Amino acid sequence: MGGLNIKGVPFFKPSIRDEEIEGVTEVLKSGWLTKGKVTEEFEKECMKFLSASACLAVSSGTAGLHLALLGLGLRPGDEVITTSLTHVATVQSILYVGAKPVFADIEPETMNISPDEVLKKVTPKTKAILPVHFAGHPCDMDALREIAQKYGLSIVEDAAHAFGASYKGKPLGSNGFGDITVFSFYPNKPITTGEGGLICGEKERIDKIRVLSHHGIVYPSRGRLWRYDAVELGYKYNFTDIQAAIGLAQLRKSEKLLLRRKRIFERYNEAFKHEEALITPVIKDYASPSYYIYPLRLNLRALKCSRDEFAFALEQEGVGISVHYSPPVHLHSYYRRTLGLREGDLPVTEEASRSELSLPLYPDMRDEEIDFVVERVFKLIKSFKR
Ligand SMILES: Cc1ncc(COP(=O)(O)O)c(C=O)c1O
């Protein structure tokens, strides 16, 4: 291993350097810690980077999804079609507004929601589609848009994984795909602000959501700022200048971070492509992903172990791993209990959930560390192969 004597590789490490630390220090010294001018600058820079009409930074991606659905006027009795191969946050946001999550199965290749399956789930109560750009690979947005237009549905894109990704050459978050796009800046996301999220959409809609994100309060245009008026039932979901300082530093180097992620992804794909026990991730020609994770799948028919056994053995070998997602949301106890769902309801999702294994992928990962992971994966394949 080039004399490096690597003992292990973590699943993820954030790329934090002096520029983030200096930005945060400046804010701490400024005397203004919550949402202010630095947040405004961050939102403007995100707008430029994403070619978005308007952006609102909020406390988390989860808060962003909740606000997006509120902003579109979703209410009890409405149905929202989404994927089950996601973080529970996606589905919780639907429940927060009192609407009903309806799960559509995924495409086996991209693990994104399948437009054909969405079509089967549309009812007169359907009001929106909530696709997730799984692993940062964009969904088939033209097909989803066509369904939305035909049935008069809104689209909220859960782009928590996908900051920096493009669909047919246009960045997610720019206008034209969903009605609202929501990103997450959780520590392992393509760029981070510690915790945080970003909502992108038409200016008028974002202005309305901005009010909801801060207690439903509007301020007089000048003077007497204490004479504010709460015009709606809002939430305390605002961003802070401390988060914005981290975000600005991350945004400035985001293209470099993305390129390094892409390189690692390609090295894994190259190393694993001829191994019949592995199914490497596919990139569709319409997609330029954010390379958020490397979602490898095990061909369990070629192995005499389960994914969990393989994952555990890999951890024992010093490789940090994760799984996206197991169980899928519909098989968590709360969702089984409240939505009456069970195993077998979403066969493609369940198969992906049984076989997926995410390998370490982060911009600061060294080439020797990639080699270490590859070598350990092959070592285990050798011992587990039928
Ligand atoms: C698909 C998806 N949606 C939503 C979220 C929620 O984002 P946050 O952690 O910023 O609230 C996550 C977080 O990991 C996610 O993976």
The ligand as an SDF file (V2000), in Angstrom:
LIG
                    3D

 16 16  0  0  0  0  0  0  0  0999 V2000
  -33.2090   11.5270    0.7050 C   0  0  0  0  0  0  0  0  0  0  0  0
  -33.1490   12.4350    1.8900 C   0  0  0  0  0  0  0  0  0  0  0  0
  -34.1420   13.3040    2.0960 N   0  0  0  0  0  0  0  0  0  0  0  0
  -34.1330   14.1510    3.1360 C   0  0  0  0  0  0  0  0  0  0  0  0
  -33.1130   14.1610    4.0510 C   0  0  0  0  0  0  0  0  0  0  0  0
  -33.1530   15.0780    5.2150 C   0  0  0  0  0  0  0  0  0  0  0  0
  -32.1510   16.0450    5.1730 O   0  0  0  0  0  0  0  0  0  0  0  0
  -31.6420   16.7030    6.5290 P   0  0  0  0  0  0  0  0  0  0  0  0
  -30.8150   15.7010    7.2580 O   0  0  0  0  0  0  0  0  0  0  0  0
  -30.8360   17.8910    6.0670 O   0  0  0  0  0  0  0  0  0  0  0  0
  -32.8430   17.1070    7.2990 O   0  0  0  0  0  0  0  0  0  0  0  0
  -32.0530   13.2450    3.8960 C   0  0  0  0  0  0  0  0  0  0  0  0
  -30.9530   13.2360    4.8540 C   0  0  0  0  0  0  0  0  0  0  0  0
  -30.0330   12.4860    4.8180 O   0  0  0  0  0  0  0  0  0  0  0  0
  -32.0660   12.3780    2.7860 C   0  0  0  0  0  0  0  0  0  0  0  0
  -31.0750   11.4910    2.5900 O   0  0  0  0  0  0  0  0  0  0  0  0
  1  2  1  0
  2  3  1  0
  2 15  2  0
  3  4  2  0
  4  5  1  0
  5  6  1  0
  5 12  2  0
  6  7  1  0
  7  8  1  0
  8  9  2  0
  8 10  1  0
  8 11  1  0
 12 13  1  0
 12 15  1  0
 13 14  2  0
 15 16  1  0
M  END
$$$$
